[in-house]
C-alpha cells in the first residue's frame, strides 16, 4: 500500500489512530529513501558502527559480522522497533536511523548515522522524514537522548524545537511536542517539499 503524507498528523491510514511501530518496506522523501533493514545490510551497518568518527557517540559495536547478521535476523521478527537504512535515490546507502521505545503517543529515535562526506541537507531531510513518518503512525511527540560531547547533534535538535528535560553524567535528555514538530516541518519544508510516500 502507498500513501502520500503531508506535514500534519492525520493518523495512520492503515491502523487508525493508535500509535504503533509498523514497519514499511520503503519511505520515499525528496533526495532520500528509507528502507527497512535486512540481513544484506549487515556489512554496511557494521562498517558504519565501527567507524571511529561516525560511531563516536553511539553504543559500541563489536567488529563481528556474524553478530550483526544475528541481530538483523532477530530484528526481522521484532515489532518493537523500526530500523531504517537511509539511501540516496540512486540506491547508494548513506546511513541508518531507528525508531523505538513507544511510550503512549511518544516515540524515541536514534542510531542516527550519516556517512562522512554527505551533504548537510541529508541530515535535515532524514530528520524531517522521521518525524513525518512518525506522525503518520499516530505519534504526536518524541523523546531521545544525545551524548553531551555530540554538540552538533544536540544543537541541531534544539534548533528543531526539542526541549532539554534532564541530563546524566554523559547524556542530555530531550522531548519534542507536536506543535514544535509541526513548526519545524513547515520551517524546513523546502527540504521535503512533497512530504513522504510510504510503501507498506
NORUR-V419824 format. One record per residue. N is the residue number from 1. PSI is psi in radians with two decimals (999 if undefined). BURIAL is 1 if it has 9 or more other C-alpha atoms within 8 Angstrom, else 0. Layout:
BEGIN
N:PSI:BURIAL / N:PSI:BURIAL
END
This chain:
BEGIN
1:2.48:0 / 2:2.55:0 / 3:2.41:0 / 4:2.30:0 / 5:2.13:1 / 6:-2.94:1 / 7:0.35:1 / 8:2.56:0 / 9:2.34:1 / 10:0.06:0 / 11:2.70:1 / 12:2.22:1 / 13:-0.25:0 / 14:-0.74:0 / 15:0.10:0 / 16:-2.56:0 / 17:-0.19:0 / 18:2.06:0 / 19:2.28:1 / 20:2.58:0 / 21:1.42:1 / 22:2.11:0 / 23:2.13:0 / 24:2.90:1 / 25:-0.81:1 / 26:2.53:1 / 27:2.14:1 / 28:2.25:1 / 29:-2.46:1 / 30:-1.15:1 / 31:-0.21:0 / 32:2.82:1 / 33:2.40:1 / 34:2.34:1 / 35:2.40:1 / 36:2.30:1 / 37:2.56:1 / 38:3.07:1 / 39:-0.58:0 / 40:-0.25:0 / 41:0.01:1 / 42:-0.83:1 / 43:-0.69:1 / 44:-0.81:0 / 45:-0.77:1 / 46:-0.71:1 / 47:-0.74:0 / 48:-0.82:1 / 49:-0.21:1 / 50:0.04:1 / 51:2.21:0 / 52:-0.52:0 / 53:-0.88:0 / 54:-0.49:1 / 55:0.26:1 / 56:-0.59:0 / 57:0.40:0 / 58:2.93:0 / 59:2.50:0 / 60:2.45:0 / 61:2.16:0 / 62:2.50:0 / 63:1.10:0 / 64:1.93:0 / 65:-0.69:1 / 66:-0.62:0 / 67:-0.72:0 / 68:-0.70:1 / 69:-0.79:1 / 70:-0.70:0 / 71:-0.76:0 / 72:-0.58:1 / 73:-0.76:1 / 74:-0.71:0 / 75:-0.62:0 / 76:-0.40:0 / 77:0.03:0 / 78:2.06:0 / 79:0.16:0 / 80:-0.01:0 / 81:2.83:1 / 82:2.17:1 / 83:1.99:1 / 84:2.48:1 / 85:2.29:1 / 86:2.20:1 / 87:2.72:1 / 88:2.87:1 / 89:-0.42:0 / 90:0.03:0 / 91:-0.10:0 / 92:2.18:0 / 93:2.25:0 / 94:-0.10:1 / 95:-3.00:1 / 96:2.77:1 / 97:2.60:1 / 98:2.44:1 / 99:2.34:1 / 100:-3.04:1 / 101:0.99:0 / 102:2.25:1 / 103:1.66:0 / 104:-2.13:0 / 105:0.35:1 / 106:2.50:1 / 107:2.75:1 / 108:2.58:1 / 109:2.62:1 / 110:-2.68:0 / 111:0.59:0 / 112:1.81:1 / 113:2.23:1 / 114:2.30:1 / 115:2.53:1 / 116:2.50:0 / 117:-0.11:0 / 118:2.66:0 / 119:2.60:0 / 120:-0.60:0 / 121:-0.39:0 / 122:-0.71:1 / 123:-0.80:1 / 124:-0.79:1 / 125:-0.71:1 / 126:-0.63:1 / 127:-0.76:0 / 128:-0.70:1 / 129:-0.71:1 / 130:-0.88:0 / 131:-0.71:1 / 132:-0.73:1 / 133:-0.78:1 / 134:-0.69:1 / 135:-0.65:1 / 136:-0.42:1 / 137:-0.12:1 / 138:-0.02:1 / 139:2.59:1 / 140:-0.13:1 / 141:2.99:1 / 142:2.74:1 / 143:2.58:1 / 144:2.95:1 / 145:2.69:0 / 146:2.37:1 / 147:2.42:1 / 148:-0.60:1 / 149:-0.26:0 / 150:1.11:1 / 151:-0.64:0 / 152:-0.59:0 / 153:-0.80:0 / 154:-0.52:1 / 155:-0.68:0 / 156:-0.87:0 / 157:-0.68:1 / 158:-0.68:1 / 159:-0.54:0 / 160:-0.27:1 / 161:0.06:1 / 162:2.56:1 / 163:2.28:0 / 164:2.14:1 / 165:-0.05:0 / 166:3.14:0 / 167:2.76:0 / 168:-2.97:0 / 169:-0.60:0 / 170:-0.38:0 / 171:2.68:1 / 172:2.49:1 / 173:2.38:1 / 174:2.72:1 / 175:2.73:1 / 176:2.26:1 / 177:2.93:1 / 178:-0.73:0 / 179:-0.67:0 / 180:-0.68:1 / 181:-0.83:1 / 182:-0.72:1 / 183:-0.75:0 / 184:-0.59:1 / 185:-0.65:1 / 186:-0.79:0 / 187:-0.72:0 / 188:0.40:0 / 189:-0.35:1 / 190:-0.40:0 / 191:-0.27:1 / 192:1.10:1 / 193:-0.44:0 / 194:0.36:0 / 195:-2.56:1 / 196:2.76:1 / 197:2.25:1 / 198:2.24:1 / 199:2.01:1 / 200:999:0
END
